[in-house]
Amino acid sequence: MSSEQIGGMKDEKKAIPGKTLLQWRVEESASEEAMIEFWKKLRHFYRTGEKPEALSGNAKAGMKDLFPLGAEVFDPEDNPYPYTADKEEDTIAEPGSEALFKTLDHLLNEHQKENRKKFKTRLSDLVGGLKELLRLDVKTPMGDKLRETYDFAEEMIAFDKMAEMIPKKSSEDFPEHRLTRIRKLIDDLQNGLNHYFDRVAGIVIQKELAKHLLEEDLFYHTEIIEERENALEQTDELFREEIKAFTKLIRAYRIAELEIEGSYQEEIHDEYFEHFTWHRLVEEELDLFHPIILVADYDYVIHHLGSLSKLLSLNQPINLLVLNHQQISSPDEHVSWEDASHRFRQELAALTFSHRNTYTFQSRMQDPGFWIEGIRNCLEMVGPGLCHISVPDPGSVSPALASWASAAGRYFPSFNYTPNQQRDGTGRIDLSGNIQADVKWPKFILKAMTEDKREKAIGLAYTYADYKSLFPEKLEELLHVPSAYDSELLVPLNKYLELEEKHIYGKIPFIWLVDTMGVLQKAAVPN
C-alpha cells in the first residue's frame, strides 16, 4: 500500500507495507521524569494547539512520517470501510460540474415533457373552442352547424356532445364586450403557446461558473443568464417577470374554460380575475411553470446570506443549485484547529431548514443515484428548493477518496428535508443515504499483527478528525504520541466527545495513524 493510496501523496520513498503487515508495536515505557515532561507539553498542546519545539526521548514534534489510515487497513468482508477496496482499480467515477449540468439538463427536459404535452394539447383545444364560438352561426342549431363544418369526421366526433360545450344562450347575439373578451383570450392563449413552450427553464448562474457553462453549451431550450451584481436578487427578478406572464396564461386558461362551458358570470368572475395573482395558482398549475434556477458555489451563497434568506422566505418556486468545492476551510492563524470551540462552520442546509417550507437536499457527486433523485424531487416541488452538492476538486487527495471520507466523518452528510412530508415513521428528514446512519460515527474493524505474530482487532470509529487527517495541512495540526508515552489518559476521540465534563479532566483525545513502517501510531487532537 503506497502513501499515495492512503494519504494522497506521491513520495514513493514513503511506501507503506500491505494491510497484512500493519503492526501493533509497544515501545518500552519512558522514565517517570520524561513522561511528566511530555504530558506537560501534551496538555499545553491540547489547550492551545501550539506544538512544542522539542520533545524528549523518541517523541517527534513533526508529522511528516505519519499518514492517515487507508482503505486497505480494513477488511471489507467483515466490516466494509467507506473507501473502495483498491484505489488502483477504483471504478467509481469522479464526476465534476460538467456531469452535474448535463444531468440537470436531462432532468429539466424529463420534468417538463409529459405535463407540457398534456397542457399544450388542452390549450390548443381551448383556442379551437373559442374560435368556434366566434365562427358559429347563432341561428343554426349547434349540432347541425358542427356537422356541416366537420362532415369529413362525422364518425369520429360526437357532435351533440361537442355542441353541449357551447353556451346555452347561443341563440342570442354575443354582446360586443364578450366578443372582445373572447378575442383577447384567443390572443393570450396563442401567445402562451408560442412563448411558454420554447424553453424548459431559466437559469441564473454565478459569473465565475458561467464561463465554463457557456463555453461547453451544456443546456438546450434553457435561457442562461449571467450574474450581474447579486445573483440571488437577479433570480428573484427573473421569477417575478416569468411568473407574471405565466399567471396571465393561466388566467386566460381558466376564463376560456368558463366561456366554453357557458359558466362565466361577469358579476362574479370579472372582479375575481381582475385581482388574479400567481398566489392563486393551485399546485397542479404551478407544476407546469418552467423552473427558475440559480447556480452558484458555496462561498458565494455564504457571503450573501441576507439575500438568500429573503429569497427563501418569499416561498416562491425557485430552485438553488449550490456547488461546494470545499474539502477543508482556509487556515486561520488565530484558530489552530478548524472547528475550535470558539466558532462553528456555516452549515448551509441548517440555515435553509429555518425557512420551514424550503425543500433541502444535500449529497456528494460520488453518490449519483442519490443526488439525481434529489434534484428530480426538487424540480417537482412547488415551493423553494435548495440542492447542495459536494464536488471536490482534484488535489493531494483523490476526489473519490475525499468524498467517501467526508461522508464517513460526517463532514458532508447526505440527507433531504421534505417540508410537506406527512409526519409518519420516516418524518420530514431522510438520513438513510449515510454510512451507518443510526450511529454518531461509523464503526469499522481495524486489524494488525502484534509483535508475537498474532492478529489483533479493535473497533474503530471514523470521526471528523480522521477525515481531516487526509489533508497534509490538517495532518500537521496533530501531535504524534509515541507508545513510550502511552497512558490510560489517552482516549479515542469518539469516546472523549461523549464524556461528561467532570470526567474529561486530564484526558487527551487521539486518532490512529500509521508510520512508514506500517506501525500504528496515536496522534493527539487539539481542543
LODO-894896 format. One record per residue (C-alpha): x negated, y, z negated; chain; residue number from 1. Coordinates in nm, 3 decimals. Layout:
ATOM;c1;c2;c3;chaine;num
ATOM;X;Y;Z;A;NUM
...
END
This chain:
ATOM;c1;c2;c3;chaine;num
ATOM;0.000;0.000;0.000;A;1
ATOM;-0.164;0.320;0.112;A;2
ATOM;-0.145;0.652;-0.062;A;3
ATOM;0.044;0.773;0.241;A;4
ATOM;0.310;0.516;0.163;A;5
ATOM;0.355;0.614;-0.200;A;6
ATOM;0.278;0.981;-0.208;A;7
ATOM;0.293;1.103;0.149;A;8
ATOM;-0.084;1.174;0.150;A;9
ATOM;-0.318;1.066;0.426;A;10
ATOM;-0.652;1.021;0.244;A;11
ATOM;-0.749;0.664;0.332;A;12
ATOM;-1.018;0.668;0.058;A;13
ATOM;-0.739;0.652;-0.198;A;14
ATOM;-0.576;0.334;-0.078;A;15
ATOM;-0.364;0.154;-0.336;A;16
ATOM;-0.350;-0.229;-0.351;A;17
ATOM;-0.025;-0.405;-0.266;A;18
ATOM;0.253;-0.437;-0.519;A;19
ATOM;0.145;-0.780;-0.644;A;20
ATOM;-0.181;-0.624;-0.768;A;21
ATOM;-0.026;-0.346;-0.973;A;22
ATOM;-0.164;-0.379;-1.320;A;23
ATOM;-0.082;-0.316;-1.683;A;24
ATOM;-0.414;-0.227;-1.844;A;25
ATOM;-0.471;-0.109;-2.200;A;26
ATOM;-0.790;0.071;-2.298;A;27
ATOM;-0.945;0.048;-2.640;A;28
ATOM;-0.781;0.300;-2.868;A;29
ATOM;-0.963;0.627;-2.915;A;30
ATOM;-1.108;0.723;-3.250;A;31
ATOM;-0.880;0.893;-3.502;A;32
ATOM;-1.066;1.221;-3.456;A;33
ATOM;-1.038;1.206;-3.075;A;34
ATOM;-0.670;1.107;-3.099;A;35
ATOM;-0.590;1.408;-3.321;A;36
ATOM;-0.773;1.643;-3.085;A;37
ATOM;-0.598;1.501;-2.778;A;38
ATOM;-0.249;1.515;-2.926;A;39
ATOM;-0.300;1.869;-3.046;A;40
ATOM;-0.376;1.972;-2.687;A;41
ATOM;-0.098;1.750;-2.553;A;42
ATOM;0.163;1.919;-2.771;A;43
ATOM;0.036;2.260;-2.663;A;44
ATOM;0.072;2.146;-2.301;A;45
ATOM;0.427;2.027;-2.366;A;46
ATOM;0.530;2.361;-2.517;A;47
ATOM;0.362;2.588;-2.262;A;48
ATOM;0.284;2.385;-1.952;A;49
ATOM;-0.075;2.506;-1.980;A;50
ATOM;-0.336;2.237;-1.919;A;51
ATOM;-0.645;2.222;-2.138;A;52
ATOM;-0.970;2.280;-1.953;A;53
ATOM;-1.130;1.970;-2.101;A;54
ATOM;-1.015;1.665;-2.290;A;55
ATOM;-1.231;1.433;-2.496;A;56
ATOM;-1.314;1.078;-2.408;A;57
ATOM;-1.184;0.941;-2.078;A;58
ATOM;-0.884;1.177;-2.060;A;59
ATOM;-0.856;1.367;-1.733;A;60
ATOM;-0.702;1.711;-1.703;A;61
ATOM;-0.659;1.676;-1.327;A;62
ATOM;-0.408;1.462;-1.137;A;63
ATOM;-0.595;1.413;-0.808;A;64
ATOM;-0.643;1.040;-0.866;A;65
ATOM;-0.283;0.966;-0.962;A;66
ATOM;0.016;0.907;-0.739;A;67
ATOM;0.394;0.864;-0.776;A;68
ATOM;0.531;0.514;-0.768;A;69
ATOM;0.626;0.397;-0.420;A;70
ATOM;0.890;0.161;-0.287;A;71
ATOM;0.651;-0.132;-0.293;A;72
ATOM;0.645;-0.128;-0.673;A;73
ATOM;0.997;-0.267;-0.688;A;74
ATOM;1.145;-0.598;-0.585;A;75
ATOM;1.440;-0.512;-0.354;A;76
ATOM;1.596;-0.853;-0.413;A;77
ATOM;1.608;-0.823;-0.792;A;78
ATOM;1.682;-0.453;-0.812;A;79
ATOM;1.689;-0.256;-0.487;A;80
ATOM;1.483;0.059;-0.505;A;81
ATOM;1.627;0.369;-0.337;A;82
ATOM;1.347;0.379;-0.081;A;83
ATOM;1.317;0.142;0.215;A;84
ATOM;1.102;-0.163;0.151;A;85
ATOM;0.845;-0.099;0.423;A;86
ATOM;0.781;0.256;0.536;A;87
ATOM;0.587;0.142;0.843;A;88
ATOM;0.891;-0.049;0.964;A;89
ATOM;1.140;0.206;0.845;A;90
ATOM;1.438;0.204;1.080;A;91
ATOM;1.614;0.492;0.911;A;92
ATOM;1.630;0.783;1.149;A;93
ATOM;1.502;1.120;1.035;A;94
ATOM;1.763;1.343;1.196;A;95
ATOM;1.732;1.717;1.194;A;96
ATOM;1.968;2.003;1.253;A;97
ATOM;1.998;1.921;1.625;A;98
ATOM;2.161;1.585;1.549;A;99
ATOM;2.387;1.759;1.299;A;100
ATOM;2.501;2.018;1.553;A;101
ATOM;2.565;1.758;1.825;A;102
ATOM;2.776;1.559;1.584;A;103
ATOM;2.963;1.872;1.477;A;104
ATOM;3.045;1.949;1.841;A;105
ATOM;3.178;1.594;1.889;A;106
ATOM;3.388;1.615;1.572;A;107
ATOM;3.531;1.951;1.676;A;108
ATOM;3.645;1.815;2.010;A;109
ATOM;3.780;1.499;1.848;A;110
ATOM;3.966;1.700;1.585;A;111
ATOM;4.141;1.922;1.836;A;112
ATOM;4.207;1.676;2.117;A;113
ATOM;4.520;1.485;2.012;A;114
ATOM;4.701;1.765;1.828;A;115
ATOM;4.634;2.013;2.105;A;116
ATOM;4.758;1.774;2.371;A;117
ATOM;5.097;1.743;2.198;A;118
ATOM;5.113;2.114;2.119;A;119
ATOM;5.025;2.217;2.473;A;120
ATOM;5.298;1.990;2.609;A;121
ATOM;5.550;2.141;2.369;A;122
ATOM;5.450;2.497;2.463;A;123
ATOM;5.487;2.414;2.832;A;124
ATOM;5.832;2.267;2.766;A;125
ATOM;5.937;2.581;2.580;A;126
ATOM;5.816;2.807;2.863;A;127
ATOM;6.010;2.591;3.106;A;128
ATOM;6.320;2.601;2.888;A;129
ATOM;6.309;2.982;2.856;A;130
ATOM;6.261;3.028;3.229;A;131
ATOM;6.557;2.804;3.289;A;132
ATOM;6.769;3.026;3.066;A;133
ATOM;6.685;3.319;3.293;A;134
ATOM;6.745;3.129;3.617;A;135
ATOM;7.072;2.953;3.541;A;136
ATOM;7.390;3.091;3.695;A;137
ATOM;7.608;3.152;3.393;A;138
ATOM;7.928;3.090;3.598;A;139
ATOM;7.826;2.734;3.687;A;140
ATOM;7.860;2.455;3.431;A;141
ATOM;7.519;2.382;3.290;A;142
ATOM;7.509;2.013;3.369;A;143
ATOM;7.611;2.073;3.731;A;144
ATOM;7.357;2.352;3.775;A;145
ATOM;7.077;2.138;3.638;A;146
ATOM;7.172;1.853;3.870;A;147
ATOM;7.157;2.091;4.169;A;148
ATOM;6.820;2.222;4.058;A;149
ATOM;6.660;1.884;3.980;A;150
ATOM;6.862;1.647;4.203;A;151
ATOM;6.543;1.463;4.301;A;152
ATOM;6.501;1.345;3.940;A;153
ATOM;6.859;1.255;3.861;A;154
ATOM;6.770;0.902;3.750;A;155
ATOM;6.504;1.021;3.503;A;156
ATOM;6.669;1.326;3.340;A;157
ATOM;6.971;1.321;3.110;A;158
ATOM;7.119;1.647;3.241;A;159
ATOM;7.408;1.655;2.997;A;160
ATOM;7.168;1.633;2.702;A;161
ATOM;6.941;1.893;2.855;A;162
ATOM;7.240;2.122;2.901;A;163
ATOM;7.307;2.094;2.528;A;164
ATOM;6.978;2.280;2.470;A;165
ATOM;7.123;2.586;2.643;A;166
ATOM;7.316;2.831;2.416;A;167
ATOM;7.688;2.757;2.388;A;168
ATOM;7.778;3.113;2.484;A;169
ATOM;7.618;3.076;2.825;A;170
ATOM;7.945;3.182;2.990;A;171
ATOM;7.874;3.534;2.873;A;172
ATOM;7.613;3.753;3.034;A;173
ATOM;7.294;3.789;2.829;A;174
ATOM;7.257;4.127;2.661;A;175
ATOM;6.964;4.324;2.801;A;176
ATOM;6.777;4.317;2.471;A;177
ATOM;6.799;3.939;2.467;A;178
ATOM;6.672;3.913;2.822;A;179
ATOM;6.382;4.140;2.720;A;180
ATOM;6.309;3.920;2.419;A;181
ATOM;6.307;3.601;2.626;A;182
ATOM;6.079;3.753;2.891;A;183
ATOM;5.835;3.862;2.618;A;184
ATOM;5.846;3.516;2.465;A;185
ATOM;5.753;3.364;2.801;A;186
ATOM;5.458;3.603;2.832;A;187
ATOM;5.338;3.533;2.477;A;188
ATOM;5.362;3.157;2.518;A;189
ATOM;5.193;3.164;2.856;A;190
ATOM;4.912;3.384;2.723;A;191
ATOM;4.871;3.142;2.436;A;192
ATOM;4.841;2.851;2.676;A;193
ATOM;4.578;3.034;2.880;A;194
ATOM;4.374;3.162;2.584;A;195
ATOM;4.414;2.921;2.300;A;196
ATOM;4.316;2.605;2.487;A;197
ATOM;3.995;2.740;2.642;A;198
ATOM;3.788;2.669;2.331;A;199
ATOM;3.787;2.439;2.032;A;200
ATOM;3.613;2.656;1.770;A;201
ATOM;3.446;2.984;1.686;A;202
ATOM;3.106;2.965;1.516;A;203
ATOM;2.919;3.247;1.346;A;204
ATOM;2.556;3.148;1.300;A;205
ATOM;2.275;3.295;1.096;A;206
ATOM;2.026;3.479;1.315;A;207
ATOM;1.728;3.257;1.226;A;208
ATOM;1.923;2.945;1.321;A;209
ATOM;2.085;3.095;1.631;A;210
ATOM;1.767;3.099;1.842;A;211
ATOM;1.731;2.723;1.845;A;212
ATOM;2.104;2.662;1.874;A;213
ATOM;2.149;2.890;2.175;A;214
ATOM;1.837;2.759;2.348;A;215
ATOM;1.948;2.395;2.320;A;216
ATOM;2.304;2.466;2.436;A;217
ATOM;2.442;2.211;2.190;A;218
ATOM;2.806;2.322;2.190;A;219
ATOM;3.074;2.312;2.459;A;220
ATOM;3.403;2.507;2.461;A;221
ATOM;3.289;2.682;2.143;A;222
ATOM;3.226;3.052;2.103;A;223
ATOM;2.885;3.106;1.939;A;224
ATOM;2.846;3.443;1.766;A;225
ATOM;2.508;3.550;1.628;A;226
ATOM;2.492;3.717;1.289;A;227
ATOM;2.479;4.096;1.293;A;228
ATOM;2.438;4.221;0.935;A;229
ATOM;2.634;3.998;0.698;A;230
ATOM;2.734;3.664;0.847;A;231
ATOM;2.994;3.592;0.576;A;232
ATOM;3.174;3.921;0.629;A;233
ATOM;3.146;3.870;1.004;A;234
ATOM;3.311;3.528;0.971;A;235
ATOM;3.597;3.688;0.780;A;236
ATOM;3.640;3.945;1.059;A;237
ATOM;3.641;3.673;1.324;A;238
ATOM;3.905;3.477;1.135;A;239
ATOM;4.132;3.779;1.098;A;240
ATOM;4.106;3.853;1.468;A;241
ATOM;4.169;3.495;1.578;A;242
ATOM;4.446;3.418;1.328;A;243
ATOM;4.632;3.730;1.436;A;244
ATOM;4.651;3.605;1.795;A;245
ATOM;4.737;3.253;1.679;A;246
ATOM;5.014;3.381;1.448;A;247
ATOM;5.163;3.573;1.741;A;248
ATOM;5.168;3.247;1.938;A;249
ATOM;5.337;3.051;1.656;A;250
ATOM;5.588;3.332;1.609;A;251
ATOM;5.681;3.309;1.978;A;252
ATOM;5.692;2.930;1.948;A;253
ATOM;5.943;2.941;1.662;A;254
ATOM;6.164;3.204;1.824;A;255
ATOM;6.163;3.015;2.155;A;256
ATOM;6.289;2.703;1.980;A;257
ATOM;6.571;2.903;1.822;A;258
ATOM;6.662;3.065;2.156;A;259
ATOM;6.681;2.735;2.340;A;260
ATOM;6.884;2.581;2.058;A;261
ATOM;7.114;2.884;2.061;A;262
ATOM;7.041;2.938;1.693;A;263
ATOM;6.871;3.279;1.699;A;264
ATOM;7.070;3.523;1.485;A;265
ATOM;6.942;3.875;1.522;A;266
ATOM;7.079;3.998;1.188;A;267
ATOM;6.869;3.730;1.012;A;268
ATOM;6.574;3.648;1.232;A;269
ATOM;6.477;3.996;1.353;A;270
ATOM;6.377;4.106;1.004;A;271
ATOM;6.207;3.772;0.923;A;272
ATOM;5.986;3.770;1.231;A;273
ATOM;5.910;4.140;1.208;A;274
ATOM;5.710;4.065;0.891;A;275
ATOM;5.577;3.728;1.006;A;276
ATOM;5.210;3.677;0.899;A;277
ATOM;4.973;3.380;0.900;A;278
ATOM;5.058;3.312;0.535;A;279
ATOM;5.400;3.186;0.656;A;280
ATOM;5.238;2.918;0.870;A;281
ATOM;5.305;2.565;0.750;A;282
ATOM;5.031;2.304;0.717;A;283
ATOM;5.112;2.138;1.049;A;284
ATOM;5.078;2.473;1.226;A;285
ATOM;4.754;2.568;1.051;A;286
ATOM;4.611;2.232;1.153;A;287
ATOM;4.649;2.343;1.516;A;288
ATOM;4.442;2.658;1.461;A;289
ATOM;4.093;2.619;1.606;A;290
ATOM;3.826;2.605;1.332;A;291
ATOM;3.628;2.912;1.234;A;292
ATOM;3.285;2.804;1.108;A;293
ATOM;2.986;2.975;0.952;A;294
ATOM;2.648;2.803;0.990;A;295
ATOM;2.374;2.929;0.757;A;296
ATOM;2.093;2.797;0.540;A;297
ATOM;2.096;2.765;0.163;A;298
ATOM;1.872;3.063;0.087;A;299
ATOM;2.086;3.295;0.298;A;300
ATOM;2.407;3.196;0.120;A;301
ATOM;2.250;3.213;-0.227;A;302
ATOM;2.140;3.570;-0.154;A;303
ATOM;2.498;3.662;-0.052;A;304
ATOM;2.692;3.507;-0.339;A;305
ATOM;2.918;3.811;-0.373;A;306
ATOM;3.028;3.782;-0.010;A;307
ATOM;3.064;3.404;-0.046;A;308
ATOM;3.292;3.435;-0.348;A;309
ATOM;3.504;3.699;-0.177;A;310
ATOM;3.539;3.485;0.135;A;311
ATOM;3.640;3.169;-0.053;A;312
ATOM;3.882;3.349;-0.286;A;313
ATOM;4.091;3.461;0.015;A;314
ATOM;4.197;3.098;0.066;A;315
ATOM;4.153;3.123;0.442;A;316
ATOM;4.094;2.810;0.653;A;317
ATOM;3.726;2.888;0.714;A;318
ATOM;3.454;2.621;0.711;A;319
ATOM;3.096;2.682;0.596;A;320
ATOM;2.817;2.450;0.706;A;321
ATOM;2.515;2.516;0.482;A;322
ATOM;2.181;2.355;0.567;A;323
ATOM;1.946;2.301;0.273;A;324
ATOM;1.580;2.257;0.370;A;325
ATOM;1.452;2.286;0.014;A;326
ATOM;1.271;1.996;-0.145;A;327
ATOM;1.118;2.192;-0.429;A;328
ATOM;1.163;2.550;-0.538;A;329
ATOM;0.893;2.806;-0.474;A;330
ATOM;0.632;2.807;-0.754;A;331
ATOM;0.678;3.073;-1.022;A;332
ATOM;0.369;3.176;-1.214;A;333
ATOM;0.588;3.272;-1.510;A;334
ATOM;0.759;2.931;-1.534;A;335
ATOM;0.529;2.630;-1.530;A;336
ATOM;0.794;2.365;-1.470;A;337
ATOM;1.069;2.442;-1.220;A;338
ATOM;1.378;2.388;-1.431;A;339
ATOM;1.243;2.502;-1.765;A;340
ATOM;1.490;2.570;-2.043;A;341
ATOM;1.474;2.942;-1.966;A;342
ATOM;1.654;2.921;-1.634;A;343
ATOM;1.852;2.693;-1.404;A;344
ATOM;1.852;2.628;-1.032;A;345
ATOM;2.155;2.766;-0.849;A;346
ATOM;2.394;2.482;-0.763;A;347
ATOM;2.591;2.596;-0.460;A;348
ATOM;2.854;2.325;-0.485;A;349
ATOM;2.921;2.406;-0.851;A;350
ATOM;2.985;2.767;-0.753;A;351
ATOM;3.244;2.666;-0.494;A;352
ATOM;3.426;2.445;-0.748;A;353
ATOM;3.521;2.759;-0.938;A;354
ATOM;3.735;2.873;-0.643;A;355
ATOM;3.958;2.569;-0.702;A;356
ATOM;4.107;2.543;-0.353;A;357
ATOM;3.778;2.500;-0.166;A;358
ATOM;3.705;2.155;-0.026;A;359
ATOM;3.341;2.094;-0.116;A;360
ATOM;3.120;1.827;0.033;A;361
ATOM;2.751;1.755;-0.025;A;362
ATOM;2.534;1.491;0.137;A;363
ATOM;2.194;1.402;0.278;A;364
ATOM;2.128;1.370;0.651;A;365
ATOM;1.989;1.020;0.590;A;366
ATOM;2.340;0.901;0.500;A;367
ATOM;2.516;0.963;0.835;A;368
ATOM;2.833;0.769;0.763;A;369
ATOM;2.897;0.977;0.452;A;370
ATOM;2.826;1.323;0.595;A;371
ATOM;3.011;1.260;0.923;A;372
ATOM;3.321;1.161;0.727;A;373
ATOM;3.274;1.463;0.501;A;374
ATOM;3.262;1.709;0.792;A;375
ATOM;3.563;1.542;0.952;A;376
ATOM;3.759;1.580;0.629;A;377
ATOM;3.653;1.943;0.601;A;378
ATOM;3.786;2.020;0.950;A;379
ATOM;4.120;1.865;0.857;A;380
ATOM;4.164;2.089;0.551;A;381
ATOM;4.393;2.391;0.588;A;382
ATOM;4.206;2.589;0.322;A;383
ATOM;3.841;2.693;0.287;A;384
ATOM;3.576;2.423;0.301;A;385
ATOM;3.202;2.401;0.240;A;386
ATOM;2.970;2.128;0.372;A;387
ATOM;2.630;2.136;0.203;A;388
ATOM;2.381;1.915;0.388;A;389
ATOM;2.022;1.838;0.289;A;390
ATOM;1.798;1.850;0.598;A;391
ATOM;1.441;1.805;0.465;A;392
ATOM;1.161;1.929;0.687;A;393
ATOM;0.859;1.708;0.763;A;394
ATOM;0.575;1.778;0.520;A;395
ATOM;0.346;1.595;0.282;A;396
ATOM;0.636;1.357;0.212;A;397
ATOM;0.838;1.196;0.489;A;398
ATOM;1.195;1.331;0.520;A;399
ATOM;1.343;0.984;0.471;A;400
ATOM;1.144;0.926;0.153;A;401
ATOM;1.225;1.271;0.015;A;402
ATOM;1.592;1.225;0.098;A;403
ATOM;1.633;0.894;-0.084;A;404
ATOM;1.430;1.015;-0.382;A;405
ATOM;1.633;1.336;-0.410;A;406
ATOM;1.947;1.123;-0.440;A;407
ATOM;1.800;0.876;-0.688;A;408
ATOM;1.659;1.158;-0.903;A;409
ATOM;1.994;1.344;-0.895;A;410
ATOM;1.826;1.644;-0.733;A;411
ATOM;2.072;1.636;-0.441;A;412
ATOM;2.361;1.403;-0.525;A;413
ATOM;2.633;1.318;-0.274;A;414
ATOM;2.997;1.392;-0.351;A;415
ATOM;3.314;1.550;-0.223;A;416
ATOM;3.576;1.754;-0.402;A;417
ATOM;3.925;1.748;-0.253;A;418
ATOM;4.145;2.015;-0.415;A;419
ATOM;4.478;1.867;-0.305;A;420
ATOM;4.389;1.512;-0.414;A;421
ATOM;4.651;1.356;-0.639;A;422
ATOM;4.545;1.305;-0.999;A;423
ATOM;4.525;0.928;-0.971;A;424
ATOM;4.250;0.689;-1.068;A;425
ATOM;3.999;0.845;-0.828;A;426
ATOM;4.064;1.208;-0.916;A;427
ATOM;3.958;1.504;-0.708;A;428
ATOM;3.582;1.446;-0.724;A;429
ATOM;3.436;1.141;-0.549;A;430
ATOM;3.083;1.041;-0.659;A;431
ATOM;3.086;0.693;-0.506;A;432
ATOM;2.825;0.782;-0.243;A;433
ATOM;2.548;0.796;-0.502;A;434
ATOM;2.296;0.535;-0.611;A;435
ATOM;2.428;0.369;-0.928;A;436
ATOM;2.681;0.647;-0.973;A;437
ATOM;2.810;0.508;-1.304;A;438
ATOM;2.487;0.586;-1.496;A;439
ATOM;2.296;0.907;-1.564;A;440
ATOM;1.978;0.785;-1.393;A;441
ATOM;1.942;0.484;-1.159;A;442
ATOM;1.757;0.196;-1.322;A;443
ATOM;1.516;-0.039;-1.145;A;444
ATOM;1.273;-0.314;-1.235;A;445
ATOM;0.900;-0.233;-1.247;A;446
ATOM;0.674;-0.539;-1.221;A;447
ATOM;0.296;-0.563;-1.261;A;448
ATOM;0.027;-0.808;-1.375;A;449
ATOM;-0.121;-0.796;-1.723;A;450
ATOM;-0.492;-0.838;-1.784;A;451
ATOM;-0.438;-1.206;-1.863;A;452
ATOM;-0.271;-1.254;-1.520;A;453
ATOM;0.087;-1.276;-1.640;A;454
ATOM;0.371;-1.090;-1.478;A;455
ATOM;0.536;-0.829;-1.695;A;456
ATOM;0.854;-0.642;-1.601;A;457
ATOM;1.023;-0.341;-1.756;A;458
ATOM;1.340;-0.149;-1.679;A;459
ATOM;1.260;0.190;-1.530;A;460
ATOM;1.494;0.488;-1.495;A;461
ATOM;1.430;0.706;-1.193;A;462
ATOM;1.461;1.068;-1.307;A;463
ATOM;1.447;1.417;-1.167;A;464
ATOM;1.078;1.438;-1.266;A;465
ATOM;0.999;1.116;-1.076;A;466
ATOM;1.141;1.276;-0.763;A;467
ATOM;0.938;1.595;-0.814;A;468
ATOM;0.619;1.396;-0.863;A;469
ATOM;0.631;1.301;-0.494;A;470
ATOM;0.511;1.651;-0.411;A;471
ATOM;0.140;1.727;-0.474;A;472
ATOM;0.206;2.075;-0.615;A;473
ATOM;0.456;1.935;-0.865;A;474
ATOM;0.240;1.633;-0.947;A;475
ATOM;-0.028;1.877;-1.062;A;476
ATOM;0.212;2.012;-1.323;A;477
ATOM;0.197;1.680;-1.513;A;478
ATOM;-0.075;1.574;-1.756;A;479
ATOM;-0.236;1.229;-1.750;A;480
ATOM;-0.225;1.040;-2.080;A;481
ATOM;-0.479;0.753;-2.074;A;482
ATOM;-0.376;0.436;-2.254;A;483
ATOM;-0.651;0.501;-2.512;A;484
ATOM;-0.431;0.784;-2.641;A;485
ATOM;-0.102;0.599;-2.619;A;486
ATOM;0.139;0.629;-2.908;A;487
ATOM;0.495;0.547;-3.002;A;488
ATOM;0.549;0.923;-2.988;A;489
ATOM;0.530;0.898;-2.607;A;490
ATOM;0.888;0.842;-2.494;A;491
ATOM;1.023;0.772;-2.141;A;492
ATOM;1.179;1.091;-2.009;A;493
ATOM;1.530;0.950;-1.969;A;494
ATOM;1.536;0.833;-2.334;A;495
ATOM;1.383;1.160;-2.457;A;496
ATOM;1.666;1.359;-2.295;A;497
ATOM;1.922;1.154;-2.488;A;498
ATOM;1.766;1.209;-2.831;A;499
ATOM;1.931;1.434;-3.086;A;500
ATOM;1.742;1.749;-3.173;A;501
ATOM;1.635;1.616;-3.515;A;502
ATOM;1.475;1.311;-3.353;A;503
ATOM;1.258;1.480;-3.092;A;504
ATOM;1.009;1.645;-3.329;A;505
ATOM;0.656;1.544;-3.235;A;506
ATOM;0.763;1.331;-2.939;A;507
ATOM;0.644;1.385;-2.581;A;508
ATOM;0.833;1.267;-2.268;A;509
ATOM;0.648;1.083;-1.990;A;510
ATOM;0.696;0.918;-1.649;A;511
ATOM;0.496;0.639;-1.485;A;512
ATOM;0.236;0.698;-1.213;A;513
ATOM;-0.027;0.475;-1.054;A;514
ATOM;-0.401;0.534;-1.004;A;515
ATOM;-0.632;0.448;-0.714;A;516
ATOM;-0.696;0.102;-0.856;A;517
ATOM;-0.330;0.013;-0.883;A;518
ATOM;-0.323;0.057;-1.261;A;519
ATOM;-0.004;0.202;-1.408;A;520
ATOM;-0.058;0.526;-1.597;A;521
ATOM;0.154;0.756;-1.809;A;522
ATOM;0.190;1.127;-1.734;A;523
ATOM;0.338;1.377;-1.978;A;524
ATOM;0.613;1.613;-1.861;A;525
ATOM;0.605;1.970;-1.997;A;526
ATOM;0.907;2.132;-2.157;A;527
END
